[in-house]
Amino acid sequence: MSVILLRHASAGKREAWRGDDRLRPLDKRGRAQAAALCDLLRARGVQRVLSSPYVRCTQTVAPLELEIVPDERLAEGAPVEATLALLHYLEDAVACTHGDVIEGVIGRSLAKGAAVVLDGLREVEEIAAS
C-alpha cells in the first residue's frame, strides 16, 4: 500500500466561522496551498482521491481534477480504527482529512496543507506545499 495522508489546507479560524463547520471553505492562503499541492501530488502518481466530506477537505484536493470520493472515515472525529481500515487497502491514492484523524493515524500532528506518504501504514516521508 502506498497512500498520501493529507491534512486539509488553511480554512481560517473555526471560531470566526458562523454556520455549520462542515461547510467552512478554504481561505485565500488555503486556496494557494491547494494549488501548490496539486503539482506535488501529481508528481507522485496519485490516481485516486478520497476525502472527508467537509468542504475544506474537498476543496484542498479539487485542483487535482480527479473524481473525489467522500468518505466519512476521513471526517473529523472518525474512529481511528475505521480510518486505518480504509487506508490499509488504498494504493496510489491521496486521502484528505483533518488534524485529529492525522494524529490518530501517525501519532503526531501535521501543519495544514502538509502530508505524509505511508507505506504499509508506516510513515516514510513528509511533504508540504510552500
Short mmCIF file of the C-alpha atoms (twelve columns), coordinates in Angstrom:
data_MODEL
# 
_entry.id   MODEL 
# 
loop_
_atom_site.group_PDB 
_atom_site.id 
_atom_site.type_symbol 
_atom_site.label_atom_id 
_atom_site.label_alt_id 
_atom_site.label_comp_id 
_atom_site.label_asym_id 
_atom_site.label_seq_id 
_atom_site.Cartn_x 
_atom_site.Cartn_y 
_atom_site.Cartn_z 
_atom_site.pdbx_PDB_model_num 
ATOM 1   C CA . MET A 1   0.000   0.000  0.000   1 
ATOM 2   C CA . SER A 2   1.202   3.479  -0.825  1 
ATOM 3   C CA . VAL A 3   -1.080  6.318  0.185   1 
ATOM 4   C CA . ILE A 4   -0.636  10.003 0.883   1 
ATOM 5   C CA . LEU A 5   -2.431  11.139 4.018   1 
ATOM 6   C CA . LEU A 6   -3.089  14.867 3.627   1 
ATOM 7   C CA . ARG A 7   -4.259  17.434 6.149   1 
ATOM 8   C CA . HIS A 8   -6.608  19.939 4.536   1 
ATOM 9   C CA . ALA A 9   -5.233  23.368 3.642   1 
ATOM 10  C CA . SER A 10  -5.857  26.543 5.644   1 
ATOM 11  C CA . ALA A 11  -9.523  27.367 6.258   1 
ATOM 12  C CA . GLY A 12  -9.312  30.263 8.668   1 
ATOM 13  C CA . LYS A 13  -10.246 30.100 12.326  1 
ATOM 14  C CA . ARG A 14  -13.064 27.823 13.410  1 
ATOM 15  C CA . GLU A 15  -14.223 30.418 15.941  1 
ATOM 16  C CA . ALA A 16  -14.653 33.063 13.224  1 
ATOM 17  C CA . TRP A 17  -16.888 30.843 11.050  1 
ATOM 18  C CA . ARG A 18  -20.616 31.213 11.512  1 
ATOM 19  C CA . GLY A 19  -22.652 28.231 10.492  1 
ATOM 20  C CA . ASP A 20  -22.117 24.516 10.009  1 
ATOM 21  C CA . ASP A 21  -18.389 23.801 10.339  1 
ATOM 22  C CA . ARG A 22  -18.676 21.085 7.688   1 
ATOM 23  C CA . LEU A 23  -19.264 23.920 5.193   1 
ATOM 24  C CA . ARG A 24  -16.255 26.069 6.161   1 
ATOM 25  C CA . PRO A 25  -14.252 26.725 2.975   1 
ATOM 26  C CA . LEU A 26  -10.561 27.292 2.376   1 
ATOM 27  C CA . ASP A 27  -9.321  30.812 2.904   1 
ATOM 28  C CA . LYS A 28  -7.014  32.687 0.493   1 
ATOM 29  C CA . ARG A 29  -3.908  31.005 1.930   1 
ATOM 30  C CA . GLY A 30  -5.606  27.609 1.734   1 
ATOM 31  C CA . ARG A 31  -6.517  28.052 -1.927  1 
ATOM 32  C CA . ALA A 32  -2.854  28.835 -2.684  1 
ATOM 33  C CA . GLN A 33  -1.764  25.768 -0.695  1 
ATOM 34  C CA . ALA A 34  -4.230  23.566 -2.616  1 
ATOM 35  C CA . ALA A 35  -2.869  24.800 -5.947  1 
ATOM 36  C CA . ALA A 36  0.722   24.131 -4.855  1 
ATOM 37  C CA . LEU A 37  -0.194  20.688 -3.515  1 
ATOM 38  C CA . CYS A 38  -1.670  19.743 -6.868  1 
ATOM 39  C CA . ASP A 39  1.753   19.656 -8.551  1 
ATOM 40  C CA . LEU A 40  3.342   17.760 -5.659  1 
ATOM 41  C CA . LEU A 41  0.600   15.127 -5.652  1 
ATOM 42  C CA . ARG A 42  0.523   14.684 -9.422  1 
ATOM 43  C CA . ALA A 43  4.297   14.138 -9.404  1 
ATOM 44  C CA . ARG A 44  3.717   11.233 -7.019  1 
ATOM 45  C CA . GLY A 45  1.347   9.489  -9.413  1 
ATOM 46  C CA . VAL A 46  -1.855  9.965  -7.441  1 
ATOM 47  C CA . GLN A 47  -4.686  8.350  -9.370  1 
ATOM 48  C CA . ARG A 48  -7.401  8.180  -6.742  1 
ATOM 49  C CA . VAL A 49  -8.746  10.790 -4.335  1 
ATOM 50  C CA . LEU A 50  -10.692 10.136 -1.156  1 
ATOM 51  C CA . SER A 51  -11.675 12.936 1.157   1 
ATOM 52  C CA . SER A 52  -13.528 13.854 4.268   1 
ATOM 53  C CA . PRO A 53  -16.858 15.249 3.040   1 
ATOM 54  C CA . TYR A 54  -16.085 18.584 4.772   1 
ATOM 55  C CA . VAL A 55  -15.844 21.407 2.210   1 
ATOM 56  C CA . ARG A 56  -12.324 22.432 3.252   1 
ATOM 57  C CA . CYS A 57  -11.069 18.921 2.515   1 
ATOM 58  C CA . THR A 58  -12.757 18.525 -0.853  1 
ATOM 59  C CA . GLN A 59  -11.544 21.991 -1.876  1 
ATOM 60  C CA . THR A 60  -7.976  21.008 -0.944  1 
ATOM 61  C CA . VAL A 61  -7.926  18.139 -3.448  1 
ATOM 62  C CA . ALA A 62  -10.210 19.679 -6.117  1 
ATOM 63  C CA . PRO A 63  -7.288  21.130 -8.156  1 
ATOM 64  C CA . LEU A 64  -6.206  17.563 -8.963  1 
ATOM 65  C CA . GLU A 65  -9.236  17.365 -11.262 1 
ATOM 66  C CA . LEU A 66  -9.852  13.735 -10.327 1 
ATOM 67  C CA . GLU A 67  -13.081 12.292 -9.006  1 
ATOM 68  C CA . ILE A 68  -13.282 12.942 -5.270  1 
ATOM 69  C CA . VAL A 69  -14.817 10.099 -3.292  1 
ATOM 70  C CA . PRO A 70  -16.181 11.444 0.008   1 
ATOM 71  C CA . ASP A 71  -15.701 9.065  2.923   1 
ATOM 72  C CA . GLU A 72  -16.908 9.585  6.498   1 
ATOM 73  C CA . ARG A 73  -13.949 7.505  7.757   1 
ATOM 74  C CA . LEU A 74  -11.844 10.595 6.969   1 
ATOM 75  C CA . ALA A 75  -14.244 13.078 8.632   1 
ATOM 76  C CA . GLU A 76  -13.360 14.978 11.764  1 
ATOM 77  C CA . GLY A 77  -13.852 12.739 14.788  1 
ATOM 78  C CA . ALA A 78  -13.794 9.494  12.783  1 
ATOM 79  C CA . PRO A 79  -12.733 6.442  14.809  1 
ATOM 80  C CA . VAL A 80  -9.048  5.724  14.137  1 
ATOM 81  C CA . GLU A 81  -9.782  2.022  13.584  1 
ATOM 82  C CA . ALA A 82  -12.151 2.875  10.738  1 
ATOM 83  C CA . THR A 83  -9.628  5.238  9.153   1 
ATOM 84  C CA . LEU A 84  -6.854  2.642  9.416   1 
ATOM 85  C CA . ALA A 85  -9.069  0.019  7.787   1 
ATOM 86  C CA . LEU A 86  -9.719  2.383  4.875   1 
ATOM 87  C CA . LEU A 87  -6.055  3.325  4.421   1 
ATOM 88  C CA . HIS A 88  -4.924  -0.292 4.547   1 
ATOM 89  C CA . TYR A 89  -6.363  -1.049 1.103   1 
ATOM 90  C CA . LEU A 90  -5.502  2.134  -0.784  1 
ATOM 91  C CA . GLU A 91  -2.802  2.378  -3.436  1 
ATOM 92  C CA . ASP A 92  -1.637  5.382  -5.465  1 
ATOM 93  C CA . ALA A 93  -4.201  7.477  -3.618  1 
ATOM 94  C CA . VAL A 94  -4.448  10.621 -1.577  1 
ATOM 95  C CA . ALA A 95  -6.729  10.734 1.455   1 
ATOM 96  C CA . CYS A 96  -7.560  14.252 2.636   1 
ATOM 97  C CA . THR A 97  -8.573  14.568 6.262   1 
ATOM 98  C CA . HIS A 98  -8.357  16.590 9.490   1 
ATOM 99  C CA . GLY A 99  -5.751  17.130 12.175  1 
ATOM 100 C CA . ASP A 100 -7.364  14.849 14.751  1 
ATOM 101 C CA . VAL A 101 -7.538  11.975 12.263  1 
ATOM 102 C CA . ILE A 102 -3.893  12.515 11.252  1 
ATOM 103 C CA . GLU A 103 -2.806  12.406 14.900  1 
ATOM 104 C CA . GLY A 104 -4.753  9.201  15.458  1 
ATOM 105 C CA . VAL A 105 -3.096  7.512  12.479  1 
ATOM 106 C CA . ILE A 106 0.538   8.669  12.744  1 
ATOM 107 C CA . GLY A 107 0.704   9.762  16.384  1 
ATOM 108 C CA . ARG A 108 1.668   13.371 15.683  1 
ATOM 109 C CA . SER A 109 0.250   16.476 14.104  1 
ATOM 110 C CA . LEU A 110 0.894   17.972 10.686  1 
ATOM 111 C CA . ALA A 111 0.624   21.553 9.533   1 
ATOM 112 C CA . LYS A 112 -2.362  22.439 7.383   1 
ATOM 113 C CA . GLY A 113 -1.571  21.585 3.777   1 
ATOM 114 C CA . ALA A 114 1.097   19.019 4.757   1 
ATOM 115 C CA . ALA A 115 1.024   15.299 4.101   1 
ATOM 116 C CA . VAL A 116 2.798   12.073 4.882   1 
ATOM 117 C CA . VAL A 117 3.487   9.246  2.499   1 
ATOM 118 C CA . LEU A 118 2.506   5.946  4.058   1 
ATOM 119 C CA . ASP A 119 3.752   2.538  3.006   1 
ATOM 120 C CA . GLY A 120 2.033   -0.293 4.797   1 
ATOM 121 C CA . LEU A 121 0.713   2.290  7.317   1 
ATOM 122 C CA . ARG A 122 4.323   3.177  8.137   1 
ATOM 123 C CA . GLU A 123 5.253   6.813  7.622   1 
ATOM 124 C CA . VAL A 124 8.060   7.113  5.074   1 
ATOM 125 C CA . GLU A 125 8.149   10.796 4.152   1 
ATOM 126 C CA . GLU A 126 6.509   14.157 4.872   1 
ATOM 127 C CA . ILE A 127 5.607   16.559 2.066   1 
ATOM 128 C CA . ALA A 128 4.154   20.058 2.181   1 
ATOM 129 C CA . ALA A 129 3.242   22.929 -0.072  1 
ATOM 130 C CA . SER A 130 5.389   26.020 0.374   1 
# 
